[in-house]
Amino acid sequence: MSPQVAASARRVPRSRIRELADIAMSMDGVLRLYFGESNLPTPDYIKRAATEALAAGYTYYTENAGLPSLRRALAAHYRTLHQVELDPSGEIVITASGVQALSVAIRALLDPGDEALVLTPAWPNGSAIVTMSNAVAVEIPHPLAGERYVIDFAALEAAVTPRTRMLLYTSPSNPLGWVATEEEQQRLLDFCRERGLWLMADEVYERLYYEGAKAGDPAPSILRKATREDAVVVVQSFSKAYCMTGWRVGWLVARRDLAAKVTELNEFIVSHAASFTQKAAETALAAGEEELSRMVERLKANRDFCRASLDAMPGVTVPEPGGAFYLFPRIEGLADSFEFCRRLLVETKVGLAPGVAFGAGGEGSVRLCYAAERGILEEAMARLAGFLTKENRVR
Ligand SMILES: Cc1ncc(COP(=O)(O)O)c(C=O)c1O
């Protein structure tokens, strides 16, 4: 008998966003709103910093936790943005992307058979990584209360078992755009403290936040509420705030014992993020604020435009999103979001991500990423409106 891939690998479902994207990529002229990526290129000052870093010799191995200078820059960043003091040599670890931070932290926290509570709809990678670790992802959907998504604490309570080890949430959320209030953060922290669970916050969209006093203000981090002794991990990335998706640089902030273990494990996974990209990330932190606030203003205008367009479409409800760059409209009567997105794509060349891709609570909705040019968004909204009107007539 021929050997097989591991059962834990086979249990991980294929990304349904990718499945849709694969169809879209075989077509010409598609308005691509299915991926979580800005159409803006990485700013030139960051590209220049990378070539300068290469010329200056950042071509060798670095520490497993990343360049000390980048960790110091991040600590300074947390002091300015959140008034939080972090020890750059013990509480911050640079990773080769947000997803690698998520992966190494989950791997360090879960044993086979353990359970992780995951608030969904969410980017599928969290649950997939839990499954790859031979553990079980227990998805708890965010219910919609009027205009806003909330957290179902009763469902969380009911889902805790002796095997539960951690709770993962994402704020600002992909795909919901939901941002945890300070009160919700406090309740999540108390919930985990009382039950002896790790609290993992995916904050990669922290800088794409529309409810601050000014554009560029961050969404509040859980690190403002937690002490450094709390069992808390924050997953972060340079991808979204600085248009650096292809660079693969992220970081995590964690309690000392976990940060130390993750640093050691990194050796066996990627060793460290690429040296010259780390150096360029330092420049992004130092010089990126102006460009970032311009981007947030532009994204906010896109959000408002798409939201108003969707609101005017028959049978569509779209809750107010406070952050990230997604809208997650619910479509009345929609039972198969993948088939809906496939037909929308084939018939109108508008590419959206099916809600079913985002786990429990996602079916019945679709996700669109509004980090695209206005002209593309206008055309996509017009085609979607036409498609829905036709669908309603057929129904
Ligand atoms: C919620 C969330 N977390 C983490 C990431 C990972 O980003 P990256 O691996 O590019 O740093 C993404 C990317 O889409 C995301 O949506």
The ligand as an SDF file (V2000), in Angstrom:
LIG
                    3D

 16 16  0  0  0  0  0  0  0  0999 V2000
   -6.8360   38.3770    9.7770 C   0  0  0  0  0  0  0  0  0  0  0  0
   -5.5160   38.1860    9.1110 C   0  0  0  0  0  0  0  0  0  0  0  0
   -4.4770   37.8040    9.8490 N   0  0  0  0  0  0  0  0  0  0  0  0
   -3.2680   37.6150    9.3210 C   0  0  0  0  0  0  0  0  0  0  0  0
   -3.0510   37.8180    7.9760 C   0  0  0  0  0  0  0  0  0  0  0  0
   -1.6760   37.5260    7.4600 C   0  0  0  0  0  0  0  0  0  0  0  0
   -1.0240   38.4910    6.7900 O   0  0  0  0  0  0  0  0  0  0  0  0
    0.4650   38.2250    6.2960 P   0  0  0  0  0  0  0  0  0  0  0  0
    0.7430   36.7890    6.4060 O   0  0  0  0  0  0  0  0  0  0  0  0
    0.5040   38.7300    4.9010 O   0  0  0  0  0  0  0  0  0  0  0  0
    1.3320   39.0120    7.2110 O   0  0  0  0  0  0  0  0  0  0  0  0
   -4.1200   38.1760    7.1420 C   0  0  0  0  0  0  0  0  0  0  0  0
   -3.9440   38.3240    5.6850 C   0  0  0  0  0  0  0  0  0  0  0  0
   -4.8710   38.4040    4.9240 O   0  0  0  0  0  0  0  0  0  0  0  0
   -5.3860   38.3760    7.7310 C   0  0  0  0  0  0  0  0  0  0  0  0
   -6.4410   38.7350    7.0030 O   0  0  0  0  0  0  0  0  0  0  0  0
  1  2  1  0
  2  3  1  0
  2 15  2  0
  3  4  2  0
  4  5  1  0
  5  6  1  0
  5 12  2  0
  6  7  1  0
  7  8  1  0
  8  9  2  0
  8 10  1  0
  8 11  1  0
 12 13  1  0
 12 15  1  0
 13 14  2  0
 15 16  1  0
M  END
$$$$
